């Protein structure tokens, strides 16, 4: 796309200055990698070292600058978004009514493109050979393969007196079975285990760990065992002993009636048949092939089968622990519509200024799929969002979505509160072209605290410490199902951090370093489901904003995140003049769990133009490349145009 040549355009528009920034970006990337926590015992040592390095690296920007005596803002902001002084409203102004409720209007149009794979969904429930062999997944299945899998299953049960002997049998015979036969074995085991389901335990909402011995004896003797988490933990262990890659996943399962259903645990597998690998979900004896190795897309297939999206309750893990949440395309859209946002990014933005973020105005966001309107006045906000799957993506479980959200956000000088309530109506696709309507209410509560203190002031500049914390919680309540613990989703996360800011004595800019940590509330394992607080991320950031030659402001920032699923490195830098500005960004994610969260890299470019005090425009383009385990890399392109108009 021609639009994504903006990266080169920025370099031309900003001439030689941006070349210096490119060089510094490369140096800073190396510096950050050298400052990984495993090379420093104390975080304070790493922060001070980074501050020293970054100050030296940024000095290149100051070369050749003109000395200016005029005082500049101690917290320089992007030139594009300077505060515009209020003028008296003209009573004859046709837009006076808008001005009375808003100081600005923001209009944006964005688009995202990616290759969408063709996929024909299927559900394999029957254990009958004639039904199974006609499926796409088991095509060309021979009677011999079918008989062999069943014989192996019966033989493993009859020849084993306990779980240990059963597992030893599997380990000994796993090489004699191909993937089709292994899946059929697990399918039959899932069918037998479902017959041992303990409905009393389910009714009492009990979550206890069940031993492998009891699970095996349930299959052998027909005794009651446990509920979904217990059954699929045993299934997952069995799959691994058969030599397959397997895991556990939480989600939502529909019941026999529209009002029933609830949170559920099921198994995931990787199969390789005729040289093709794909993610397959196993729900007792029901097999759901997804046709993909993209985990975000695969979850969408499960949602289509169950006609429900497990917002706040979609976690992946193994037979001993829950790892982290994963999100489908549908869940990402629902969370966005309900006001759930990236708490870490908001906190870091507030730490830079030492002030709480306060939104005010009218915002209109348009794309081929999403139309959104938001208005905020003082402490009250209202938003409307409509989504349509215009691309007919088979991995997007949402067909359409309509959301009305209200916000109450009182904010003082140091403490701020945001409370959202969203009423959601949508239609979810089933596997075969039909739709199922759903209605939900999602509540969100966010609390931010920001404070600062001046540490020192003198001839060599001054140091200011900004510190704060942010908390966000969400509650999901389906409105068209019976209210019970099985039908409620909830999330909670907290962030705390600080930034040390150094202001140049000549008022030419500032340099800053900071660190923050994130914590999330989640269950520990899929059997006991005890709640605990888990450290989800730690972030380290360095940056600078420098008033340089010809009145331009150069900014550069680099961050390093240690996440519970991997590491993330981000670097961005830009130059802003009186009217024209440009910024380049680079983000690299290295996933330790590429099966579920991809490694990726993303480059973005932004050009901005300010047409006087009344309006400004930004053009943004980005290209991201994602890589899931065993899958080909996939490119995602995005572009956006933002227009901001100041009314007074």
C-alpha angles and dihedrals in degrees: 000000000000090000091069092062085082088101091068092040091060090054091052094045094049094039120197097350093074091054090063088051092052090055092049091049090057092047093047091051089057092045092053093049089051089053095059111143094246089067094052125052094200125047091213090061091052093048094050092046092050091048091053093047094046093049089054093046092050093051088082089072092059095058112118095007120148117245110242126195096196117102117247131200110285088219101044113203129198108288090233094063101046115150112259117218115243119251127198112273113248108235090214093054111121089216096050091113091057092047090054091064103029140034095199144015122218120196123184135176120193139172134190125197132191138150110275115205122224112244134178110202123220138175121211110200106142122088092202114116096225091053095044097048091056093060121100091235095054098033113150091019106160126220087239092058091047093050092045093055092050093045091051091050095050091043092051091054098042095047095047124080096184143008094272093056090046092053091045089053091052093048091050096048103035093101091057093064128072122215094268091053092046092052091049089050091053091044091056091045090051090051092052093045092051088061088060094055112140106223092180090060089049093049091051091047090234119170113189135147113257119205122242088240093060092045092052093047088051089060094042099043104020095246122155112263121171145290135289097296092051095045097048093044087060091044091052093050089050092050091053092050087054087058098256129131106246141164144166127259132189122216142125128294124199118230133220091278133037091252096051132071133084150179112331144186121217139163133259126205140184112224129187113198123165089353094303121118122202143158114259125186120214118202105182099299096340114106121204113187112197102191092222145083091210103106096200089056093043091058087055090061091053089050091052091051092050096034091225138095117222099217110188091004106073108110132156126210147132134261092282107036145015110243113191143312121280125197133214123213089260095051092050091056094046092051092049091050091050093053096253104151140170103285094191093057092049092050093048090050091052093046090058093058099028088229136101116257112251121191122203132163143042120307126188120186121187133183134150089268106028132050114183133177122187131177125183126185120176105306098346126083136175128191136183124192132182124187129190126180093229092165094057091228110188090208093054107088094193117086094179140342136197120191134182114190132183125197133197111190117170110180131185129188095281108007126055135182130198121188121181132183117187127188110204132195122177149145123240122204119238121215095267107044102281129113138228122203121223136183125201142169119216122190124195131191123187128178123190128188122188129176137160141194134192109240100185142349129191149111091309096056131268138276125219125186117210116190136169151137137234132200129191129184132177135192126195121200121181109219098199098054134066112277111247140129089268093062102047125092123195139175137187133181136167135198132193128181150144138214126205111209126196119199118205113241090231091055093241096131148301140267124207143185128187147170133202138176131210130209130190133195113229143138120276101221138358095247105047096025094198113171119240140160115254128194103239104177148351121206133200121191137181127182150151141205112199131185101220140167122333092015094290124144118222118197131187131176135176129184137185122200127194103201132184088250101038144301134306130198123191130182128177134168138172150166125230126192133177093285110357128059137171137187136184124200135190128188128182124187122192110194123204088195104047091163089071107018119032129230109238148168127209134189121192136181132195132191121190134188127190115205100197126295096314107059146011136184133208129193116199130186132176142177121200129185119202127194124192120188112282091359130110117257114266126209122217120192125196136178135181139181118203125193120188123189123189112213098195 
